[in-house]
Amino acid sequence: MSSTLPLHMYIRPLMVEDTQDVCDLESRGFPPEERASPETAEFRLTACPELCSGLFIRDVEGSEVKGEKLIGHILGTKIPCSADGTQNALITLESMGKVHDESSTTVGIHSVVIAPEHQKKNLATLLLTDYIQKLSNQEVGQRIAIIAHEPLVPFYERIGFQLLGENKTVKADPAFSKSKWCDMVRELVKEEYEN
């Protein structure tokens, strides 16, 4: 596997200065109706950059770093619980917009994308595993929620997400009613290390 991985790859939190690169990558990874608008991407990177992670390749000549290129990202926010507080937070049409509820214990992942030329190299698994580990150890919440196209359910299950069933709330939007979307969640558990 290591022979297919790009050289000089690293993961870091995204910043508002990365908004254009994030939007460019969204446009390469999602159809127009499924991508975050530039305004929504900028909101997420401003409101909660600690919940947004980027996979980059450094452009290195000798020992000098000439630049970096975003090849994958995860965009997340804390999503609100149900209005009556009886149900854990799940992705809704509303929470997919400019919504971040700092008091929530659920991180909603809105976007996982790898540049097409870097797919099929387990980079999405690497990025998600790093993301989950960081969120768990930073204790920013208790769970992660995501909606996934039905064919991607086995991929997310391999990373520890549990299938809850079809997300019916997004069907209200014609852009999302074309395919079946599934609610998935993963608990965040802090890893304990022995001295």
SULHU-V979934 format. One record per helix or strand of 2 or more residues. SS is the DSSP state (hx for helix, st for strand). FROM is the first residue (numbers start at 1). LEN is the number of residues. If there is no record, write none. Layout:
ss: [SS,SS]
from: [FROM,FROM]
len: [LEN,LEN]
//
This chain:
ss: [hx,st,hx,hx,hx,hx,st,st,st,hx,hx,st,hx,st,hx,st]
from: [2,9,16,32,38,49,53,64,106,116,123,143,150,162,169,181]
len: [3,5,14,3,10,3,9,15,9,3,16,7,9,5,4,7]
//
